[in-house]
């Protein structure tokens, strides 16, 4: 029996943040009923056509769910949602601010009517405050949270390469719902949960925020290098390939000089005798390191840093990651069915003894409409 087997989640969801959260719940056995707009569906279905004609975003976030087409602006659609909520444990939504209330499903009223129901709402900036009505997309929240100001090169601020604000908010939505389910076993009652993208990503910005506010200096943009620890980042080798290394303490610095650079005297150089000085003089140190690495291939460097027990990595592209030997050795890929055939999907990252995540198909739009409407005593067919 899966941990969330028997839990029913009604998801009024779109884009990435909430679908990412509910997919985690579905992987653990929850029944996730995804309510989609008739004929259109979740707009993330049409972000791209990269995966056998389907959206890469959508297939990533929506396996193991049931799709039902319901027009929530119609009386019949509202009746269908009301009936679904009678047997639901969780309602989770990221509609436009105030939309749930406007269609007659105020969270306060819902939890009075259904005392065990958990209602979770995700928004860009929260339900009150001057930004409550402001549109919030991932890049824009990255900007508002200050992430873009510390990411990129010295000349060019950059966004993260993935939807990190959506993912942060989705993970807090997921863990918030799990916490509420656990708390319900103690109190017998549901609750109302609110998650905002700004506050979720803001939690992840703790170190640079403290560094700037209490240290008096904004962290510098340093490309792929760490802004305050050095050497920690990319270094070019003699075969024109790049190796990333990361040093955390003085013991590792001494080992790096002795076994990797084969220059023990450098460890005591006053310019580099502690991390603060190494970071302040990073350009000089980078030149010294790369002058030595020019004589070595990337494999030579990796062999040396491994022997010195220095953290390191190759600069993989997406195909390299897909074929990563560690993931292959640990059998972390599994086939998942979609409307356009099977695709490979990563098994969820939390491994729990005695629990095997389910990885059911990605649904076609409205694939389960007739079945679900029959369950709640409404006619077989799409609710218009």
C-alpha positions as CSV (number, residue, x, y, z in Angstrom):
1,X,0.0,0.0,0.0
2,X,1.4,3.4,-1.0
3,X,1.7,6.1,1.7
4,X,-1.1,8.4,0.1
5,X,-3.3,5.6,-1.2
6,X,-6.9,6.6,-0.4
7,X,-6.2,10.3,-0.5
8,X,-8.2,12.2,-3.2
9,X,-6.8,15.5,-4.5
10,X,-8.9,17.9,-6.7
11,X,-6.4,20.0,-8.7
12,X,-7.6,23.3,-10.3
13,X,-4.1,23.7,-11.8
14,X,-2.2,25.1,-14.7
15,X,1.4,25.8,-15.8
16,X,4.2,24.3,-13.5
17,X,4.0,25.1,-9.8
18,X,0.9,23.3,-8.7
19,X,1.1,20.5,-11.3
20,X,4.6,19.8,-10.1
21,X,3.3,19.6,-6.5
22,X,0.4,17.3,-7.3
23,X,2.6,15.0,-9.4
24,X,4.6,14.3,-6.2
25,X,1.4,13.4,-4.4
26,X,0.3,11.2,-7.3
27,X,3.7,9.4,-7.3
28,X,3.0,8.4,-3.6
29,X,-0.4,7.0,-4.5
30,X,-2.9,9.9,-4.1
31,X,-5.7,10.0,-6.6
32,X,-5.2,13.4,-8.4
33,X,-8.2,14.6,-10.5
34,X,-6.9,17.4,-12.7
35,X,-9.7,19.7,-13.7
36,X,-9.1,21.3,-17.1
37,X,-10.9,23.8,-19.3
38,X,-13.0,22.1,-22.0
39,X,-11.3,21.9,-25.4
40,X,-8.2,23.8,-24.2
41,X,-6.9,22.3,-21.0
42,X,-3.9,23.3,-19.0
43,X,-2.1,25.8,-21.2
44,X,1.2,24.1,-20.4
45,X,0.0,21.3,-22.8
46,X,1.0,23.7,-25.6
47,X,4.3,25.2,-24.4
48,X,6.2,23.1,-26.9
49,X,6.0,20.0,-29.0
50,X,9.4,18.5,-28.1
51,X,8.3,15.1,-26.7
52,X,6.7,13.2,-29.6
53,X,4.6,16.2,-30.3
54,X,3.7,16.9,-26.6
55,X,4.9,19.6,-24.3
56,X,8.1,18.7,-22.3
57,X,6.7,20.8,-19.4
58,X,3.4,18.9,-19.4
59,X,4.7,15.4,-19.5
60,X,7.2,16.2,-16.7
61,X,4.5,17.4,-14.3
62,X,1.4,15.4,-15.1
63,X,1.9,11.7,-15.0
64,X,-0.4,9.5,-12.8
65,X,-3.3,12.0,-12.9
66,X,-6.9,11.8,-14.2
67,X,-8.0,14.6,-16.6
68,X,-11.6,15.8,-16.5
69,X,-12.9,18.6,-18.6
70,X,-15.2,20.9,-16.6
71,X,-16.3,24.5,-17.4
72,X,-16.1,26.0,-13.9
73,X,-18.1,29.1,-15.0
74,X,-21.2,27.1,-15.9
75,X,-23.8,26.0,-13.3
76,X,-23.3,22.4,-14.3
77,X,-19.5,22.7,-13.9
78,X,-19.9,24.2,-10.5
79,X,-22.2,21.4,-9.5
80,X,-19.7,18.9,-10.7
81,X,-16.9,20.5,-8.7
82,X,-19.2,20.6,-5.6
83,X,-19.8,16.9,-5.9
84,X,-16.1,16.1,-6.4
85,X,-15.3,18.0,-3.2
86,X,-17.8,15.9,-1.2
87,X,-15.3,13.0,-1.3
88,X,-12.1,14.9,-1.6
89,X,-9.3,15.3,1.0
90,X,-7.5,18.2,-0.7
91,X,-8.4,21.0,-3.1
92,X,-5.4,22.7,-4.5
93,X,-5.4,25.6,-7.0
94,X,-3.4,28.2,-8.7
95,X,-6.1,30.1,-10.6
96,X,-5.9,33.8,-11.0
97,X,-6.1,35.8,-7.7
98,X,-9.6,35.7,-6.4
99,X,-10.9,33.4,-9.1
100,X,-11.9,30.6,-6.8
101,X,-14.0,32.9,-4.7
102,X,-15.6,34.5,-7.7
103,X,-16.9,31.1,-8.9
104,X,-18.4,30.5,-5.5
105,X,-15.8,28.4,-3.7
106,X,-14.4,30.5,-0.9
107,X,-11.9,28.5,1.1
108,X,-13.3,29.6,4.4
109,X,-16.8,28.5,3.4
110,X,-15.5,25.2,2.0
111,X,-13.7,24.2,5.2
112,X,-16.8,25.0,7.2
113,X,-18.9,22.8,5.0
114,X,-16.3,20.0,4.7
115,X,-14.5,20.1,8.0
116,X,-11.8,17.5,6.9
117,X,-11.0,19.3,3.6
118,X,-7.6,20.8,3.1
119,X,-7.7,23.8,0.7
120,X,-4.4,25.0,-0.7
121,X,-4.0,28.1,-2.8
122,X,-0.8,29.0,-4.6
123,X,-0.3,32.5,-6.0
124,X,2.5,34.8,-7.1
125,X,2.7,37.2,-4.2
126,X,0.0,36.2,-1.7
127,X,-3.7,37.1,-1.1
128,X,-3.0,40.6,0.4
129,X,-0.5,43.4,0.0
130,X,0.2,45.8,-2.9
131,X,1.3,42.9,-5.2
132,X,-1.7,40.7,-4.6
133,X,-3.2,41.3,-8.1
134,X,0.2,41.4,-9.9
135,X,0.7,38.8,-12.6
136,X,3.5,36.4,-11.6
137,X,5.5,34.3,-14.0
138,X,8.7,32.4,-13.1
139,X,11.2,34.8,-14.6
140,X,9.4,37.8,-13.0
141,X,9.4,36.3,-9.6
142,X,13.1,35.4,-10.0
143,X,13.7,39.1,-10.6
144,X,11.5,40.3,-7.6
145,X,13.3,37.8,-5.3
146,X,16.7,39.2,-6.3
147,X,17.9,35.9,-7.8
148,X,18.6,37.4,-11.2
149,X,20.7,40.1,-9.6
150,X,23.2,37.5,-8.3
151,X,23.1,35.1,-11.3
152,X,25.1,35.4,-14.5
153,X,28.3,37.1,-15.4
154,X,29.6,40.4,-14.1
155,X,28.2,42.2,-17.2
156,X,25.0,40.3,-17.6
157,X,22.4,39.3,-15.0
158,X,20.7,36.0,-15.9
159,X,17.7,33.9,-14.9
160,X,18.2,30.3,-13.7
161,X,17.9,27.9,-16.6
162,X,14.9,26.1,-15.1
163,X,11.6,27.3,-13.6
164,X,13.1,27.6,-10.1
165,X,10.4,29.9,-8.6
166,X,7.7,27.5,-9.8
167,X,9.6,24.5,-8.4
168,X,10.3,26.2,-5.1
169,X,6.6,27.1,-4.7
170,X,5.6,23.6,-5.9
171,X,7.7,21.9,-3.3
172,X,6.3,24.0,-0.5
173,X,2.8,23.3,-1.8
174,X,3.6,19.6,-1.7
175,X,5.2,19.6,1.8
176,X,2.5,21.9,3.1
177,X,-0.2,19.5,2.0
178,X,1.6,16.5,3.5
179,X,2.0,18.4,6.8
180,X,-1.8,19.3,6.7
181,X,-2.7,15.6,6.1
182,X,-0.5,14.6,9.0
183,X,-2.0,17.2,11.3
184,X,-5.5,16.1,10.3
185,X,-4.8,12.7,11.8
186,X,-4.3,14.5,15.1
187,X,-7.1,17.1,15.0
188,X,-9.6,15.4,12.7
189,X,-9.9,18.7,10.8
190,X,-8.6,20.1,7.5
191,X,-7.2,23.6,7.1
192,X,-6.4,26.4,4.7
193,X,-2.9,26.7,3.2
194,X,-1.5,29.6,1.3
195,X,1.8,29.5,-0.6
196,X,3.3,32.4,-2.6
197,X,6.0,32.1,-5.2
198,X,7.9,35.1,-3.9
199,X,8.0,33.8,-0.4
200,X,8.9,30.3,-1.5
201,X,11.9,31.5,-3.6
202,X,12.7,34.1,-1.0
203,X,13.3,31.3,1.5
204,X,16.0,30.0,-0.8
205,X,17.6,33.4,-1.0
206,X,18.6,33.4,2.7
207,X,22.4,33.3,2.3
208,X,22.8,36.1,-0.3
209,X,20.2,38.2,1.6
210,X,22.0,37.9,4.9
211,X,25.4,38.4,3.2
212,X,24.2,41.7,1.6
213,X,22.1,43.2,4.4
214,X,24.4,42.4,7.3
215,X,27.7,42.3,5.4
216,X,27.0,45.6,3.6
217,X,28.0,44.2,0.1
218,X,25.8,42.6,-2.6
219,X,27.1,39.3,-3.7
220,X,28.9,39.7,-7.1
221,X,27.8,37.8,-10.2
222,X,30.6,35.4,-11.0
223,X,29.2,33.3,-13.7
224,X,29.6,29.6,-12.9
225,X,32.1,30.3,-10.0
226,X,31.0,30.7,-6.4
227,X,30.7,34.3,-5.4
228,X,32.4,34.0,-2.0
229,X,34.3,30.7,-2.0
230,X,37.4,30.1,-4.2
231,X,38.6,28.1,-6.0
232,X,35.0,26.9,-6.6
233,X,33.9,26.7,-10.2
234,X,35.1,26.0,-13.8
235,X,38.7,25.6,-15.0
236,X,39.8,25.0,-18.5
237,X,42.2,22.1,-19.2
238,X,44.7,21.3,-21.9
239,X,42.2,19.5,-24.1
240,X,39.9,22.6,-24.1
241,X,37.4,20.8,-21.8
242,X,36.2,22.3,-18.6
243,X,36.4,20.7,-15.1
244,X,34.6,22.1,-12.1
245,X,36.2,21.9,-8.7
246,X,35.1,23.0,-5.3
247,X,37.2,23.5,-2.2
248,X,35.6,24.0,1.1
249,X,38.3,24.3,3.7
250,X,42.1,24.8,4.4
251,X,42.8,21.1,4.5
252,X,41.5,20.7,1.0
253,X,43.4,23.8,-0.2
254,X,46.6,22.2,1.1
255,X,45.9,18.9,-0.6
256,X,44.9,20.8,-3.8
257,X,48.3,22.6,-3.9
258,X,50.3,19.4,-3.0
259,X,48.6,16.7,-5.1
260,X,46.8,18.5,-7.9
261,X,49.0,21.5,-8.7
262,X,52.1,19.8,-7.3
263,X,53.2,23.1,-5.8
264,X,53.1,22.8,-2.0
265,X,54.6,26.3,-1.5
266,X,51.6,27.9,-3.0
267,X,49.5,26.8,0.0
268,X,51.4,29.3,2.2
269,X,51.4,32.2,-0.3
270,X,50.1,35.2,1.7
271,X,47.8,36.1,-1.3
272,X,45.9,32.8,-0.8
273,X,46.4,31.8,2.8
274,X,42.6,31.7,3.6
275,X,39.4,31.7,1.6
276,X,38.8,35.4,2.0
277,X,42.1,36.2,0.4
278,X,41.7,33.5,-2.3
279,X,38.3,35.0,-3.2
280,X,39.7,38.5,-3.3
281,X,42.6,37.5,-5.5
282,X,40.7,35.0,-7.6
283,X,41.9,36.2,-11.0
284,X,45.6,35.7,-10.0
285,X,44.8,32.3,-8.6
286,X,42.8,31.3,-11.6
287,X,45.7,32.1,-13.9
288,X,48.0,30.0,-11.8
289,X,45.6,27.1,-11.8
290,X,44.8,27.1,-15.5
291,X,48.5,27.5,-16.4
292,X,49.1,24.2,-14.6
293,X,46.0,22.6,-16.1
294,X,47.1,23.5,-19.6
295,X,49.6,20.7,-19.3
296,X,46.9,18.2,-18.4
297,X,43.8,16.7,-20.0
298,X,40.5,17.0,-18.3
299,X,40.7,13.3,-17.4
300,X,44.2,13.9,-15.9
301,X,42.8,16.7,-13.7
302,X,39.8,14.7,-12.6
303,X,42.1,11.8,-11.7
304,X,44.3,14.1,-9.6
305,X,41.4,15.8,-7.8
306,X,39.8,12.5,-7.1
307,X,43.0,11.2,-5.5
308,X,43.2,14.4,-3.4
309,X,39.6,13.9,-2.4
310,X,38.6,17.2,-3.9
311,X,35.0,17.6,-5.0
312,X,34.7,17.9,-8.8
313,X,32.4,17.5,-11.8
314,X,32.4,17.4,-15.5
315,X,30.3,20.0,-17.4
316,X,27.5,17.8,-18.7
317,X,24.9,18.8,-21.3
318,X,21.4,17.5,-21.2
319,X,22.1,14.3,-23.2
320,X,25.1,13.6,-21.0
321,X,22.8,13.8,-18.0
322,X,20.2,11.6,-19.6
323,X,22.9,9.0,-20.1
324,X,24.6,9.6,-16.8
325,X,26.4,6.4,-15.6
326,X,25.4,6.9,-12.0
327,X,21.7,7.1,-12.9
328,X,22.0,4.0,-15.1
329,X,23.8,2.0,-12.5
330,X,21.1,2.8,-9.9
331,X,18.3,2.0,-12.4
332,X,16.7,5.4,-11.9
333,X,14.9,5.5,-15.3
334,X,11.5,4.0,-15.9
335,X,9.1,3.9,-18.9
336,X,5.9,6.0,-18.6
337,X,3.1,5.9,-21.0
338,X,1.7,9.0,-22.7
339,X,-0.9,9.6,-25.4
340,X,1.9,9.5,-27.9
341,X,3.8,6.4,-26.7
342,X,6.2,5.6,-23.9
343,X,8.9,8.0,-22.7
344,X,11.7,7.7,-20.1
345,X,11.0,9.3,-16.7
346,X,13.2,9.6,-13.6
347,X,12.0,7.6,-10.6
348,X,11.2,10.1,-7.7
349,X,14.3,11.0,-5.8
350,X,13.1,9.9,-2.3
351,X,13.8,6.1,-1.9
352,X,11.8,4.6,0.9
353,X,12.1,0.9,1.9
354,X,9.0,-1.0,1.1
355,X,7.5,1.8,-1.1
356,X,7.7,1.9,-4.8
357,X,6.3,5.0,-6.5
358,X,3.6,4.6,-9.0
359,X,4.3,6.1,-12.4
360,X,1.1,5.9,-14.3
361,X,0.4,7.4,-17.8
362,X,0.3,11.1,-18.7
363,X,-3.4,11.7,-19.4
364,X,-4.9,13.0,-22.7
365,X,-7.1,16.1,-22.3
366,X,-10.4,14.9,-20.8
367,X,-9.5,11.3,-20.9
368,X,-11.3,10.5,-17.7
369,X,-14.3,12.9,-18.0
370,X,-17.0,10.3,-18.6
371,X,-15.7,7.9,-15.8
372,X,-15.5,10.7,-13.2
373,X,-18.8,12.2,-14.0
374,X,-20.4,8.8,-13.7
375,X,-18.8,8.4,-10.3
376,X,-20.5,11.6,-9.0
377,X,-23.9,10.8,-10.5
378,X,-23.8,13.2,-13.4
379,X,-24.5,12.3,-17.0
380,X,-21.8,10.6,-19.1
381,X,-20.3,13.3,-21.3
382,X,-18.4,16.5,-21.0
383,X,-19.8,19.2,-18.8
384,X,-20.4,22.3,-20.9
